[in-house]
Amino acid sequence: MADYHTVSRHIEQPLVEALGHSRVVLVNGPRQAGKTTLVRHLLEGEGSSREYLTLDDIGVLTAARRDPAGFVAGLSTPVVIDEVQRAPELFRAIKIAVDRDRRPGRFLLTGSANVLLLPRLAGELVGRMEILTLWPLSAGECQGIREGFVDAVFRDGPPTLRPVSGRHLDLVERMLAGGFPEPALRGRRDAWFRNYVTTLLERDIRDLARLEQLTALPPLLDLLAARGASLLNTTELARISALPLNTVRRYLALFEALYLIHRLPAWSGSATKRLAKTPKLVLTDTGLMAHLLQLGPERLRTAPTLLGPLLEDFVVMEIRKQLGWNRIQASLLHYRSHAGHEVDIILEGPGGHLVGIEVKASSTITSGDLRGLHAFQADRPQRFHRGLILYRGPTVVPYGPRLHAVPVEALWRWGAR
């Protein structure tokens, strides 16, 4: 099996560039996604004298919490501080330090909690810190391919799938394995995911919030997995889980801060209207989703309807990962009209150009599968750039000048570099 330390992470170059112009750079993302390995590889590559400290070390953590100003003042920058979310007191001390010395690249931080969703941290380093997100491995990273799907879909011309070398990627196997390096590359999935969930719910959530009902968290996470790639209905979740609505909302915020779930906002004609529409719920890793739902190859064969949500979740997160290194900066959304027409994924790119993407678990396409894309095209005909159906068939099939069905493999074969 592949060794994770030899896998190239595509955000490494954006990270190097960020250190060249930002005083503070934060690499955040799910625990065990590979942040520490990425940072150590970067330091080895540049022959850096940058000091490395981790707040997983209880001695370092105690010193940082007891006297954050003194701790930061005693550092010889440049420095790496790993798992910085464990000592939120450091953010203000770092802010003071970089305001006194504005050289770029002084602090490289990593964190397993999304600081933008934590009110006590979000405002401390505004204008001083660049944030990069390291998600679990993408399908292309597992194969040594640098994907360019997001850039490609906004270009003109029909889809072109390039041949790729290397190990053939079995789509169902990849979804079941997920992208966390340990289970994706080395196996032992069930035991690894079981320990992973236990660590997050018993340790990391305690770091972020004082909760009295920790026993309610695992059943709620299972419930969310069963509703992956569907509209988020907090009222229904509260009813089924027998938890107060405010408690459900608080737990969802914690799950999101720890990168267990992701909300896919609804597209609308304006950002103001978008906020009022219902987001979709996505789990951030299909391996974790499959573990929570006890899905395996045999169960997917006997209950094929379970494949659709898993595949949609997979596609959403593959595109989310690629947004970290593709040149085009696009918003990732979904579409639902008042008439009930839906498009699974909307990419809104520069100049407001729109790409609609439907995800189908079947190997054939029917005219009904195009209904949502036709409705979306009619809604914004001047901004509609193209519509795609990602399906499990083998070939690109045109359905009009700007409508095509393409294999799911287009995610790493269209625009690959």
VMD Tcl script that draws the C-alpha trace (Angstrom):
set ca {
  {0.00 0.00 0.00}
  {1.03 3.59 -0.55}
  {2.95 5.48 2.16}
  {1.19 8.71 3.04}
  {4.52 10.51 3.49}
  {5.14 10.10 -0.26}
  {1.73 11.51 -1.28}
  {1.89 15.02 -2.70}
  {-0.67 17.43 -1.18}
  {-1.88 19.96 -3.71}
  {-2.22 22.88 -1.26}
  {1.52 22.78 -0.51}
  {2.32 25.37 -3.19}
  {-0.46 27.77 -2.09}
  {0.91 27.33 1.46}
  {4.44 28.29 0.38}
  {3.06 31.35 -1.41}
  {1.01 32.36 1.64}
  {4.08 32.22 3.90}
  {5.80 34.61 1.52}
  {3.31 37.43 2.05}
  {1.25 36.81 5.21}
  {2.45 37.36 8.77}
  {0.35 34.45 10.06}
  {-0.77 31.41 8.06}
  {-3.22 28.90 9.49}
  {-3.63 25.44 7.98}
  {-6.81 24.04 9.43}
  {-8.92 21.01 8.66}
  {-10.16 17.77 10.17}
  {-8.02 15.98 12.72}
  {-5.91 13.25 11.05}
  {-6.24 14.82 7.57}
  {-2.44 15.22 7.37}
  {-1.74 18.77 8.57}
  {1.27 17.87 10.71}
  {2.74 15.67 7.97}
  {2.29 18.47 5.43}
  {3.97 21.05 7.65}
  {6.88 18.76 8.54}
  {7.38 17.92 4.85}
  {7.43 21.62 4.05}
  {10.02 22.30 6.73}
  {12.23 19.46 5.52}
  {11.95 20.67 1.94}
  {12.99 24.23 2.68}
  {15.73 23.22 5.13}
  {13.99 25.52 7.55}
  {15.18 26.46 11.02}
  {11.55 27.15 11.94}
  {10.84 25.93 15.47}
  {8.09 23.31 15.85}
  {5.78 23.13 18.87}
  {2.63 21.10 19.34}
  {-0.10 21.82 21.84}
  {-0.79 18.08 22.00}
  {2.25 18.16 24.33}
  {0.75 18.76 27.77}
  {3.77 20.77 28.96}
  {3.63 23.10 25.97}
  {-0.15 23.41 26.28}
  {0.04 24.28 29.98}
  {2.64 27.00 29.35}
  {0.63 28.48 26.48}
  {-2.57 28.64 28.52}
  {-0.97 29.90 31.74}
  {0.87 32.86 30.23}
  {0.08 33.28 26.51}
  {1.84 36.66 26.21}
  {5.00 35.34 27.84}
  {4.84 32.13 25.81}
  {4.70 34.02 22.49}
  {7.31 36.57 23.60}
  {9.70 33.71 24.34}
  {9.43 32.19 20.86}
  {12.16 32.65 18.30}
  {10.15 33.06 15.12}
  {9.59 31.75 12.54}
  {7.68 29.03 14.36}
  {5.09 26.31 13.82}
  {2.40 25.90 16.49}
  {0.43 22.70 15.93}
  {-3.20 22.23 17.14}
  {-3.46 25.91 18.07}
  {-7.21 25.70 18.78}
  {-6.36 23.99 22.09}
  {-5.09 27.34 23.44}
  {-7.31 30.09 22.01}
  {-5.63 32.53 24.39}
  {-2.63 32.55 22.02}
  {-4.45 34.37 19.23}
  {-4.45 37.74 20.98}
  {-0.80 37.36 21.96}
  {0.13 36.49 18.36}
  {-1.84 39.50 17.13}
  {0.20 41.82 19.35}
  {3.46 40.16 18.26}
  {2.83 40.48 14.51}
  {1.65 44.07 14.86}
  {5.06 44.87 16.34}
  {7.00 42.88 13.74}
  {5.28 42.71 10.34}
  {7.63 40.32 8.56}
  {5.75 37.62 6.60}
  {5.79 33.98 7.55}
  {6.47 34.47 11.27}
  {3.74 32.12 12.51}
  {2.60 28.94 10.78}
  {-0.33 27.52 12.74}
  {-2.33 24.33 12.33}
  {-5.71 23.61 13.86}
  {-8.35 20.91 13.90}
  {-11.21 23.34 14.48}
  {-12.54 25.95 12.08}
  {-11.62 29.23 13.78}
  {-14.02 31.16 11.55}
  {-16.90 29.35 13.29}
  {-15.59 30.01 16.79}
  {-16.66 33.52 17.89}
  {-13.88 33.96 20.44}
  {-11.19 33.36 17.80}
  {-12.63 34.61 14.51}
  {-11.89 38.32 14.99}
  {-8.47 38.19 16.60}
  {-6.28 38.01 13.49}
  {-8.49 39.61 10.83}
  {-6.27 41.17 8.17}
  {-3.18 39.49 9.55}
  {-3.79 35.80 8.84}
  {-4.31 33.74 5.71}
  {-6.29 30.53 6.17}
  {-5.89 27.37 4.08}
  {-7.99 24.27 4.59}
  {-6.47 20.80 4.28}
  {-9.25 18.30 3.69}
  {-8.70 14.53 3.61}
  {-6.98 13.21 0.49}
  {-8.69 13.88 -2.81}
  {-9.16 11.13 -5.38}
  {-6.45 12.72 -7.49}
  {-3.99 12.95 -4.62}
  {-4.48 9.23 -4.02}
  {-3.48 8.63 -7.67}
  {-0.77 11.27 -8.04}
  {-2.95 13.49 -10.26}
  {-3.33 17.24 -9.82}
  {-7.02 17.83 -10.59}
  {-8.22 20.89 -12.50}
  {-11.94 20.14 -12.81}
  {-13.15 23.49 -11.43}
  {-10.95 25.44 -13.82}
  {-11.98 23.21 -16.73}
  {-15.76 23.54 -16.32}
  {-15.58 27.33 -16.69}
  {-13.65 27.15 -19.96}
  {-15.40 26.99 -23.32}
  {-15.71 23.83 -25.37}
  {-17.00 20.31 -24.69}
  {-15.64 18.14 -21.88}
  {-12.36 16.39 -22.67}
  {-11.27 13.52 -20.46}
  {-7.54 12.91 -20.50}
  {-6.13 9.40 -20.06}
  {-4.42 9.03 -16.70}
  {-1.69 6.62 -15.71}
  {-1.24 4.81 -12.43}
  {-3.46 2.51 -10.39}
  {-7.05 2.27 -11.55}
  {-9.40 3.92 -9.04}
  {-12.48 1.88 -8.19}
  {-15.14 4.48 -7.44}
  {-17.14 2.53 -4.84}
  {-13.95 1.41 -3.10}
  {-12.68 4.99 -2.97}
  {-15.94 6.27 -1.49}
  {-15.98 3.55 1.16}
  {-12.34 4.18 2.05}
  {-12.73 7.94 2.23}
  {-9.81 10.35 2.17}
  {-8.28 10.16 5.64}
  {-4.75 8.88 4.95}
  {-4.71 5.99 7.43}
  {-7.89 4.15 6.29}
  {-7.59 5.32 2.67}
  {-4.07 4.03 2.16}
  {-3.58 1.36 4.80}
  {-6.98 -0.19 5.52}
  {-8.27 -1.04 9.03}
  {-11.26 1.18 8.36}
  {-13.82 0.19 10.97}
  {-11.39 0.26 13.90}
  {-9.84 3.51 12.73}
  {-13.15 5.34 12.23}
  {-14.50 4.04 15.54}
  {-11.48 5.42 17.41}
  {-11.61 8.63 15.39}
  {-15.21 9.38 16.34}
  {-14.55 8.54 19.99}
  {-11.57 10.90 20.12}
  {-13.48 13.75 18.52}
  {-16.56 13.42 20.68}
  {-14.80 12.77 23.97}
  {-11.76 15.05 23.68}
  {-12.00 17.65 20.94}
  {-15.55 18.72 21.70}
  {-14.59 19.10 25.37}
  {-11.83 21.48 24.24}
  {-14.38 23.65 22.42}
  {-17.40 23.56 24.71}
  {-18.62 22.35 28.06}
  {-21.35 19.84 27.34}
  {-23.39 17.85 29.81}
  {-25.01 15.41 27.34}
  {-22.06 13.83 25.54}
  {-24.06 10.62 25.23}
  {-26.44 12.41 22.85}
  {-23.69 13.18 20.33}
  {-23.06 9.75 18.71}
  {-26.77 9.09 17.93}
  {-27.11 12.57 16.48}
  {-24.04 12.04 14.28}
  {-25.54 8.75 13.04}
  {-28.76 10.61 12.27}
  {-26.85 13.21 10.25}
  {-25.07 10.49 8.27}
  {-28.45 9.02 7.33}
  {-29.46 12.45 6.01}
  {-26.26 13.21 4.12}
  {-26.68 15.14 0.86}
  {-30.20 16.23 1.82}
  {-31.76 19.50 2.97}
  {-30.91 20.35 6.57}
  {-34.04 20.30 8.71}
  {-33.11 21.10 12.31}
  {-36.71 20.87 13.51}
  {-36.99 17.29 12.26}
  {-33.61 16.43 13.79}
  {-34.77 17.78 17.16}
  {-37.99 15.77 16.98}
  {-36.32 12.47 16.06}
  {-33.42 12.87 18.49}
  {-35.69 14.11 21.33}
  {-33.31 17.02 21.93}
  {-34.26 20.69 22.32}
  {-34.01 22.63 19.06}
  {-31.39 25.02 20.47}
  {-29.31 22.04 21.63}
  {-29.42 20.50 18.15}
  {-28.30 23.79 16.63}
  {-25.44 24.04 19.11}
  {-24.31 20.48 18.42}
  {-24.47 21.07 14.66}
  {-22.25 24.12 15.07}
  {-19.73 22.03 17.00}
  {-19.79 19.24 14.41}
  {-19.20 21.83 11.70}
  {-16.38 23.49 13.64}
  {-14.67 20.10 13.89}
  {-15.11 19.44 10.15}
  {-17.46 16.50 10.63}
  {-20.20 18.13 8.58}
  {-20.38 20.86 5.97}
  {-23.32 23.04 4.94}
  {-23.87 23.56 1.23}
  {-25.69 26.91 0.86}
  {-28.58 27.40 -1.52}
  {-28.06 29.46 -4.67}
  {-30.26 32.46 -5.28}
  {-30.07 35.60 -7.36}
  {-28.49 37.55 -4.48}
  {-26.34 36.87 -1.45}
  {-29.00 38.36 0.83}
  {-31.70 35.94 -0.36}
  {-29.25 33.03 -0.18}
  {-28.97 33.38 3.60}
  {-32.69 32.73 4.03}
  {-32.74 29.52 2.00}
  {-32.21 26.02 3.39}
  {-28.69 24.59 3.06}
  {-27.87 20.98 2.28}
  {-26.09 18.81 4.81}
  {-22.89 17.09 3.68}
  {-20.54 14.86 5.66}
  {-16.96 15.84 5.02}
  {-15.73 12.30 4.33}
  {-17.57 9.44 2.66}
  {-15.46 6.87 4.50}
  {-16.77 8.26 7.79}
  {-20.30 8.42 6.34}
  {-20.10 4.78 5.23}
  {-18.79 3.73 8.64}
  {-21.62 5.48 10.48}
  {-24.19 3.88 8.14}
  {-22.44 0.48 8.25}
  {-22.11 0.45 4.49}
  {-19.90 -1.98 2.65}
  {-19.73 -3.37 -0.89}
  {-22.22 -6.13 -0.16}
  {-24.81 -3.83 1.40}
  {-24.53 -1.38 -1.49}
  {-25.18 -4.24 -3.91}
  {-28.32 -5.33 -2.04}
  {-29.55 -1.78 -1.33}
  {-28.41 0.30 -4.33}
  {-30.54 3.30 -3.30}
  {-27.96 3.98 -0.58}
  {-25.33 4.67 -3.25}
  {-26.91 7.91 -4.50}
  {-26.45 10.03 -1.32}
  {-22.95 8.62 -0.83}
  {-21.97 9.53 -4.40}
  {-23.41 13.04 -4.15}
  {-21.57 13.59 -0.87}
  {-18.38 12.36 -2.54}
  {-18.72 14.72 -5.52}
  {-19.46 17.75 -3.33}
  {-16.38 17.16 -1.21}
  {-14.10 16.41 -4.16}
  {-15.03 19.78 -5.64}
  {-14.65 21.47 -2.24}
  {-11.11 20.08 -2.00}
  {-10.19 21.23 -5.50}
  {-11.26 24.79 -4.73}
  {-8.18 24.94 -2.51}
  {-5.74 24.78 -5.44}
  {-7.63 25.45 -8.69}
  {-7.06 28.98 -10.01}
  {-10.73 29.91 -10.36}
  {-12.35 30.96 -7.10}
  {-15.95 29.74 -7.19}
  {-18.77 29.44 -4.69}
  {-20.13 25.93 -4.08}
  {-23.92 25.88 -3.72}
  {-27.10 23.94 -4.53}
  {-30.32 24.96 -6.31}
  {-33.97 24.46 -5.47}
  {-36.71 26.51 -7.16}
  {-40.15 27.39 -5.81}
  {-41.55 24.95 -8.36}
  {-39.50 22.14 -6.84}
  {-36.80 21.87 -9.51}
  {-33.41 20.95 -8.05}
  {-29.78 20.86 -9.12}
  {-27.42 19.04 -6.79}
  {-24.44 21.39 -7.16}
  {-24.02 24.94 -8.47}
  {-20.63 26.53 -9.08}
  {-20.79 30.32 -9.26}
  {-17.57 31.64 -10.74}
  {-16.04 34.97 -11.73}
  {-18.44 37.41 -13.31}
  {-21.39 35.43 -11.96}
  {-21.00 32.60 -14.50}
  {-22.89 29.49 -13.41}
  {-22.25 25.78 -13.81}
  {-24.95 23.31 -12.77}
  {-23.99 19.75 -11.83}
  {-26.35 16.84 -11.27}
  {-25.06 13.61 -9.71}
  {-26.58 10.27 -10.75}
  {-25.59 6.86 -9.39}
  {-26.91 5.08 -12.51}
  {-24.96 4.20 -15.65}
  {-27.63 5.58 -18.00}
  {-29.34 8.96 -18.35}
  {-33.02 9.65 -19.00}
  {-34.72 12.85 -20.17}
  {-36.06 13.36 -16.63}
  {-32.50 13.62 -15.31}
  {-32.10 16.88 -17.26}
  {-35.21 18.56 -15.85}
  {-33.44 20.43 -13.07}
  {-30.65 21.68 -15.33}
  {-33.16 22.91 -17.93}
  {-35.07 24.79 -15.21}
  {-31.88 26.34 -13.85}
  {-30.76 27.37 -17.34}
  {-34.14 29.02 -17.92}
  {-33.83 30.84 -14.58}
  {-30.53 32.54 -15.51}
  {-29.98 32.05 -19.27}
  {-27.42 34.85 -19.63}
  {-25.24 33.60 -16.78}
  {-25.60 29.87 -17.45}
  {-22.23 28.61 -18.67}
  {-22.85 24.86 -18.82}
  {-24.76 21.98 -17.25}
  {-23.30 18.58 -16.41}
  {-24.60 15.25 -15.24}
  {-21.92 13.22 -13.47}
  {-22.94 9.58 -13.82}
  {-21.44 6.11 -13.63}
  {-21.40 5.53 -17.38}
  {-18.14 5.33 -19.38}
  {-18.52 8.06 -22.02}
  {-19.22 11.76 -22.56}
  {-22.69 12.23 -24.02}
  {-23.86 15.62 -25.41}
  {-27.46 16.73 -24.75}
  {-27.14 20.19 -26.30}
  {-24.50 22.88 -26.89}
  {-23.95 23.41 -23.17}
  {-25.33 20.21 -21.63}
  {-23.32 16.99 -21.25}
  {-23.36 13.78 -19.27}
  {-19.82 12.90 -18.17}
  {-18.38 10.01 -16.14}
  {-17.73 10.75 -12.46}
  {-14.06 10.22 -13.31}
  {-14.18 13.64 -14.99}
  {-13.49 15.01 -11.50}
  {-9.87 13.95 -11.87}
  {-9.57 13.43 -15.65}
  {-10.95 16.72 -17.03}
  {-8.37 19.46 -16.67}
  {-5.85 17.17 -14.93}
  {-2.29 18.43 -14.82}
}
mol new
graphics top color blue
foreach p $ca { graphics top sphere $p radius 0.5 }
foreach p [lrange $ca 0 end-1] q [lrange $ca 1 end] { graphics top cylinder $p $q radius 0.2 }
display resetview
